[in-house]
Amino acid sequence: MIDLPLPLAVLLGLACLAAAALYARGAWEVARTRRLGDVPAPDPPAWPLLSVVVAARDEAETLEDAARTLLLQDYPALQVVLVDDRSTDGTSAIVDRLAEDPRVEAVHVPDLPRGWLGKVHAMHQGSRRARGDFVLYTDADVRFAPGALRRVVAVAEAERADLLSVMPLIEGGGVAMQATVSMFGLAFFATTRTSAVGEPGSDAYAGVGAFALVRRPAFEATEGLEWLRLEVADDLGLALLLHRHRARARFLLGHDHLSVRWYAGLAEMMRGQEKNAFAVLAGYSLPRAVLTAAVLPWLALAPPLALFHGRPALAGLGALAVAAHVLAALVAWRRARRPLGATLLMPLGLVVIPVTLLRSALVTLRLGGVRWRDTHYPLAEMRAGQRVKLPGRGSVRTSG
C-alpha cells in the first residue's frame, strides 16, 4: 500500500473521477449514436443526383483503389469529382485515367492562392464543379462497401438531413496505434456529444472528414468553404458552418459501410497529426497545450495508483474509474467494432496524445506556422482563420 499525504490523495481522487466521467460519457455517446444500417430508410421515389468530391494531394498509393469502390457502387445518378491538388507523385495521371469513366470529372489545381489551406481550397474547387442535389466530401483513402451510397442517400432523405456525417471503420496499425485511435474516438464522442447532433435546441455539432454528405440548398445558404479557408479541422468546420445556419444534421456510425486505413503505425500517426493537434486540442495556445499535456497522463495513471492506496475511499474511486474504462471498452467493441484488446489499452492513448500535442506545438512554433505537404502557412494567419475552437465548440471566431 502507498500512503500519500491528504492533498495528493485528494488530487488523485479527482483525477479518478475525471477519468471515470470521460469513459462513462464516451460510452454513453457511443451507445446512443445510431448505426447507419439501423436507421429505417426506404428508397426515395427518385434518386437525386449525387456528386462525390475527393480532394487528393500525392495520394497515388490509395486513390485508385478507393475511387474504384465508388465507381463500383450501383447508385444510379452519380458524379465523381476528383481534385488533383498540385500532386507530384503520379496522382494526376491516376485522376486522368479514372476520368475515362463518364461519371468522373477530373479537376487539376496548379497552384494555391494565398490565404487558403490546400485541402479546403481543393474541396472548394471540387464544389464548383459538383452538379448534384447532394454533395459528398470524402477522402482519397476511404473505401465504400457495396450499396453504401444508396443507403446514405436514402437515410438522408428519410431523415430530411442537410448534413449527414458518418464515422468509418478505422483499420491498420499495431495495437498501440489502435489503442490511441480508440482513445481519440472516445474523447471525440464525449466532447462533441454526437448523440445530441440534430436534436431540437441542441448546440452540438460534429463532422468527419471521411464522410460528409451535404444537401446543396442548405450549403448554398451559408458563406461556403471560403469561411473555412484556413481551418485545419475542416470536417468540424463544415459541421459548424451548417450548424450556424440551422441546418438539420445527423451523425451516424458507419463501420459496416465504409472504412479507412488511417496510418500505418504510431510514429506515422504522430507525424500526421503535426498540423492538427496544436490547433484542435489547444487553439494554438502553448499554455493550454502544456496544461492539457500535463493533465491527460494522470487520467491514465490515477486509477491504478488509487487502487493500491491505503485509503478505502480512494481505492473505491480507482475501482470506479477502472469499471468505467472496462464499460467504455466493451461498448466501443460492440457498437463501433473497435478491437477489444485496443479498447482495453485505451489509457495508453492518454500518454500518446499529450506527446503528439506537444510535438505539434513545438514544430508549429519553431517554424512560425504550419508546414504541411510542402506548403507553409504562417501562424498569425492560421490563428486568425481558425473557426473551430476548443473547449466550447459552440464558440465561433467571425473575423477574416
C-alpha positions, 0 to 999 in steps of 0.5 A: 500500500502507498500512503500519500499525504491528504492533498495528493490523495485528494488530487488523485481522487479527482483525477479518478473521477475525471477519468471515470466521467470521460469513459462513462460519457464516451460510452454513453455517446457511443451507445446512443449514436445510431448505426447507419444500417439501423436507421429505417430508410426506404428508397426515395421515389427518385434518386437525386443526383449525387456528386462525390468530391475527393480532394487528393494531394500525392495520394497515388498509393490509395486513390485508385483503389478507393475511387474504384469502390465508388465507381463500383457502387450501383447508385444510379445518378452519380458524379465523381469529382476528383481534385488533383491538388498540385500532386507530384507523385503520379496522382494526376495521371491516376485522376486522368485515367479514372476520368475515362469513366463518364461519371468522373470529372477530373479537376487539376489545381496548379497552384494555391492562392494565398490565404487558403489551406490546400485541402479546403481550397481543393474541396472548394474547387471540387464544389464548383464543379459538383452538379448534384442535389447532394454533395459528398466530401470524402477522402482519397483513402476511404473505401465504400462497401457495396450499396453504401451510397444508396443507403446514405442517400436514402437515410438522408432523405428519410431523415430530411438531413442537410448534413449527414456525417458518418464515422468509418471503420478505422483499420491498420496499425499495431495495437498501440496505434489502435489503442490511441485511435480508440482513445481519440474516438472516445474523447471525440464522442464525449466532447462533441456529444454526437448523440445530441447532433440534430436534436431540437435546441441542441448546440452540438455539432460534429463532422468527419472528414471521411464522410460528409454528405451535404444537401446543396440548398442548405450549403448554398445558404451559408458563406461556403468553404471560403469561411473555412479557408484556413481551418485545419479541422475542416470536417468540424468546420463544415459541421459548424458552418451548417450548424450556424445556419440551422441546418438539420444534421445527423451523425451516424456510425458507419463501420459496416459501410465504409472504412479507412486505413488511417496510418500505418503505425504510431510514429506515422500517426504522430507525424500526421497529426503535426498540423492538427493537434496544436490547433484542435486540442489547444487553439494554438495556445502553448499554455493550454497545450502544456496544461492539457499535456500535463493533465491527460497522463494522470487520467491514465495513471490515477486509477491504478495508483488509487487502487493500491492506496491505503485509503478505502475511499480512494481505492473505491474511486480507482475501482470506479474509474477502472469499471468505467474504462472496462464499460467504455471498452466493451461498448466501443467493441460492440457498437463501433467494432473497435478491437477489444484488446485496443479498447482495453489499452485505451489509457495508453492513448492518454500518454500518446496524445499529450506527446503528439500535442506537444510535438505539434506545438513545438514544430508549429512554433519553431517554424512560425506556422504550419508546414504541411505537404510542402506548403507553409502557412504562417501562424498569425494567419492560421490563428486568425482563420481558425473557426473551430475552437476548443473547449466550447465548440459552440464558440465561433471566431467571425473575423477574416 
